[in-house]
Amino acid sequence: KQWYQRRVRGPGVGLTAINDSLMLQSAVYELLRLHSSDKPYYVKCLQLFLDVCRRTEFGQALDLESETLPLTSYNMDRYDSIVEYKTAYYSFYLPVVLALHIAGRDSPQELESARRILLRIGHYFQVQDDYLDCYGDPSVIGKIGTDIQEKKCSWLFLTASAIASPEQKELLFENYGKSDEASVAAVKALYNTLNIRQCYLDYSVKTYREICEIIEKDKSGLPSEIFSDFLDMIHKRSK
């Protein structure tokens, strides 16, 4: 269950979860103050957290808004924006750039190289997440995928709608975003007919090679292992 659904205080956490989240966020800035307010990188790290929090909130807003839009409004530009702001900045950009600030390796060129490479890795990670939501083993990933039921603007849906025939696209639009088992099964069957699994595998091979090439050609002077280790850690992951 989500935190707001848990019964730890009376009938349930409910809307108190909003205040709980604000308390957790404020704790980040208090920890920064306690442990680094006398350090030369303090302001940069503080600004980094503020910036990434703001971007993540934008991404979450875009994701939630998608659920209210017609499926015809879904496109790869929207998807890329959701992924960049909701996932890539806080999952990949934040921890690495935080370390770069602390290490003093934060020239404009170094930070821009890190941003460019890490956002690509973050995009790759989210496409993997979309794939695993449909094709992953629940006992391994720790959850049962619900992107179809929740009408997520996902890579699988966009890829399927791009290659489907008019009849197949009509079937997809008719069933996507519904929670009954028949509709979910119809979408998954169409994904199988369109061989979306192979589309993903082709994408994975191509994207991995492209990111490796970007890392290899980077001229910032940052150790390439910063990025290649991150990339190898998620490549071909199963959860």
N, C-alpha and C positions, 0 to 999 in steps of 0.2 A: 504494500500500500504506500501511497504518497504520504508525506509527513502530515499534511492537513487532514488526512483521513484517519489517522491513528487515534486510538482511544487511550490517551495517557492522562487526560484531565477531564473528568466528568464524561459528558457525552461524546467528546472528541476534540481534537485540536482546533479544527475549523479555521476561521479567519485569524485566529491568534497566530497562525503560521506566518502571516505577513510580518507581524512584529518580531517573531522569532528570527526571520531571515534578516531583518534590519539589525537586530542585535548581533548576529553572526558577522554581518558585513562591518559593523562598527568595531568589532573585535580585531579585524584585520588592521585597521588604522591604529588601534591602541597598541597592538603588538609591534607594529613598525615603530611607533613612538618610543616604546619601552626599550627596544633593542637596537635602534639605529638612529635615533634623533641627533646623536652627536657625530654621525658619520657623514662624509662628504657626499655620499650617494642617497641620503635620506629623501631629499625633495624629489629627486628623479624617480625613486621607487614609489613614493607617494603619488606622484603624478601618473605613473604607469598604472597603478591599481585603479585610480579614478577613471582614467581613460578606458581601460579594458572593461571595467564594470559598466560604463556608459555604453560602449559598443555591444556588450553582451545583452544589455537590456533592449537595445535596438533590434538585435537579432531575434530575441524572444518575442518581441512585439510583431515582427514580420511573420514569424512562425505561427503565432496565435491568430493573426489576421487572416492567414491563408485558409484556415478552417471555415471562415465566413464567406469566402470568395467562390465564385463558380469555377469549376475545373478548367474552363477555357482560359482563365486568367493565369494558370500555372505555366511557367516557362523557365528556361534554364537561367536567365538573368535573375529572376526572383530567387531561385534555388541557390545560386552562387552567393547572393547577398545574405541569405539566411545562414548559410554555412560559414561564410567569412566572419560574420558578426556574432553568431550564436555559439559557434564551436571553435573555429581556428584561433581567434585571438586569445581566449582564456585558456584553451587546452595546450597550445603549442607556443604561441608568441610570448605570452606572459611569463612562463617559468624561465625561458631561455634569456629573454631581454632583462629580466630581473637579475639573473646571474651576470649578464654582461655589464650592467650598471655597477654591481658590487665589485666586479673584477676590473673595472675601469676600461673595458673594451667597448666603448659606446660612442665612437665617432659617428657622424651622420652616415658615412659610407657603411660602416659596420652594422648600424641599426637598420638601414634600408635593405642590406643584403639579408639580414636575419628575417626581417618582415617578409620579404619576397619569397624566400625559401620556405619559411615556416607556415605561411598561409597556404602554400601549395600542398604541404604535407597535411595540414589540417583539412583541406578539401578532400584529399585522398582518404583520410581517416573517416570523414562523414559518409562518403560514398560506400566505404566498407560497412559502416554502421547500418546504412539503408539495406545493403545486401544481406547482412546477417539478421536483420529484423525479419526478413522473409525466409531465408534459406539456412540460417544458423540453427544449431541444435540447442533447444531451450535448456537442456541440462548442462550445457557448456557456457552459454552466454548469460545464464541466470535469469532469463525472463522469456515470456511468450510475446512474440512480435505483434504490434498493434498498429503499425503505420497505415495499413489498408483501412482498418476500421476508423481510425482517427483522421482520415483524409489528409494525410501528410503530403506536403509538396516534396516528394522523394525522387531520388535519381532513378529508381526502378520505374515509377509511374511515368516520368518524363521520357525515359528511353522507350518504354513500351508505346506511349502515345505517338512518338515520333516515327516509329517503324510500322505501326499497325495499319491495316487496311481500314477503309471507312466503316465497314461492318464491325471489325474488331474494336475500333476506337469507340464506336457506339456502345458495344458491350462493356468496355472498360469504364466508360463514363456512367453507365447505368448502374454499375455495381460498386464502384470505388467510393469509399466513405461510408459504407453501410456495415453494421456490426453483425448481421445475421450470418450464420455459417455458410449458407448457400451463396451469398454474395461474395464473401471472402474466398470461398473455394473457386468461384467463377473467375475472379481476378488472378488467383494463383495459377489456375489452369491456363489462362491466357498468357501469363508470363512464361509458362513452360512451352506453350505453342510458339511463342515468339523467340524462344531460346534466350531469355534475358540473362540466365546464368552465364552463358557463353559470352554475351555482350559485356557482362561485368568482368569476366576473366580477361577478355581482350583489353578492356579499359585498364585493368590492374597492371598488366604487363607493360602497356604503353606508358602509363603514368609513372610507374616506378622508374622506367628508363629515362623519361624526361626529367624527373626530379634529380636522379643521379647525375645527369648531364649538367643541370643547372648548378649543382653542388660542385662538380668538378671544375666548371668554368668560372666559379666565383672568384673575384679579384679583391675581396675585402681584406684578406689576410687572416680572417678568423679560421681556426682549426676546422677542417672539413668534418672531423668526427663529431662535432657538435650536432651536425645535421644528419650525417649518414647513420649514426647510431640511433637517432630518433626514428629515421625512416625504416631502418632494418627491424626495429622493435615492433613496428606495426604492420610491416609487410607480411602478407599471407596469414594474418592473425585469424583466429577462429572464435574470438570473444572480445 
